[in-house]
């Protein structure tokens, strides 16, 4: 039977998403307007949305439905 290779993340999901979003925005700024630049900006916005969702899910205001 094959075993899954597991490793512990050294950074939180929030940190990884924020770094990727910043990297994508920097890369997009270096490009001329076009399809590739729009794709990078879209991925950066998706990462930022994921950060908001992740922080919403981990907020203390959330309660299980009763």
C-alpha positions in Angstrom: 0.0 0.0 0.0 1.3 3.5 -0.8 1.6 6.0 2.0 0.9 9.6 1.5 3.8 12.0 1.9 2.8 14.6 4.4 4.6 17.7 5.5 3.8 20.5 7.9 3.2 23.9 6.5 5.7 26.5 7.8 3.3 29.4 7.0 -0.4 29.9 7.6 -2.8 29.8 4.7 -3.4 33.5 5.1 0.3 34.2 4.8 0.8 32.0 1.7 -2.2 33.6 0.0 -1.1 37.1 0.8 2.4 36.5 -0.5 1.1 34.9 -3.7 -1.3 37.8 -4.3 1.4 40.3 -3.9 3.8 38.4 -6.2 1.1 38.1 -8.9 0.3 41.9 -8.7 4.0 42.7 -9.0 4.4 40.4 -11.9 1.3 41.9 -13.6 2.6 45.5 -13.1 5.7 44.6 -15.1 3.6 43.4 -18.1 2.0 45.5 -20.8 -1.9 45.4 -20.8 -3.1 42.2 -22.3 -4.5 38.8 -21.7 -1.6 37.5 -19.5 -1.7 40.6 -17.2 -5.5 40.3 -16.8 -5.1 36.6 -15.9 -2.5 37.5 -13.2 -4.7 40.2 -11.7 -7.7 37.9 -11.7 -5.7 35.3 -9.8 -4.5 37.9 -7.3 -8.1 39.0 -6.7 -9.1 35.3 -6.2 -6.3 35.0 -3.6 -7.5 38.1 -1.8 -11.1 36.8 -1.8 -9.9 33.5 -0.4 -8.1 35.4 2.4 -11.4 37.2 3.3 -13.4 33.9 3.2 -10.7 32.2 5.3 -10.7 34.9 7.9 -14.6 34.9 7.9 -14.6 31.2 8.5 -12.2 31.5 11.5 -13.9 34.5 13.0 -15.2 34.1 16.6 -18.7 35.4 15.5 -19.5 32.2 13.6 -21.7 29.7 15.4 -22.9 26.3 14.4 -26.5 26.2 13.2 -29.0 25.2 15.9 
